Amino acid sequence: MVDFILKYWIQELFALVIAVITWLWRALLRRKQENDEIKEGMMALLHDRIYQACSFFLKRGWCSLEDRSNLEYLYTPYKAIGGNGTGESLYKKCLELPLTAETADEKKEEG
């Protein structure tokens, strides 16, 4: 009886363990791929938002404190997940723009 258990049941047990490990490994790889795709999508959205905002501010020629705060809020996670290139260069150009204490609403009231 012990020989039977050693011969067949231990083989089945090892097969089951290997199957579970394989399933877990594939699930882990699927999760990693999904997370990578979400990260790429988030980076694309942040880049687009930074690009749009910076293009507007550069065309306008100035930034308010709120504008810079918003840009920093967008740029910090963008940089943390690996964003660089045009998003970074536009962000730095916007930091060089003249700073005004007036908000966009106050500028509209003057004009």
DAMOFEN-V883822 format. One line per field, one symbol per residue. ss: DSSP state (h for helix, s for strand, l for the rest). phi: phi as a letter, one per 20 degrees, with the letter a starting at -180 (. if undefined). psi: psi as a letter, one per 30 degrees, with the letter a starting at -180 (. if undefined). A space follows every 10 residues. Layout:
ss = ???
phi = ???
psi = ???
This chain:
ss = lhhhhhhhhh hhhhhhhhhh hhhhhhhhhh hhhhhhhhhh hhhhhhhhhh hhhhhhhhhh lssshhhhhh hhhhhhhhhh lllllhhhhh hhhhhllsss lllhhhhhhh l
phi = .ffffffdff ffffffffff ffffffffff ffffffffff ffffffffff ffffffffff nbceffffff fffffgfgff eofbmfffff gffffeffed eeefffffff e
psi = eeeeeeeeee eeeeeeeeee eeeeeeeeee eeeeeeeeee eeeeeeeeee eeeeeeeeee glkleeeeee eeeeeeeeee ggkabeeeee eeeefflkkk fkleeeeeee .
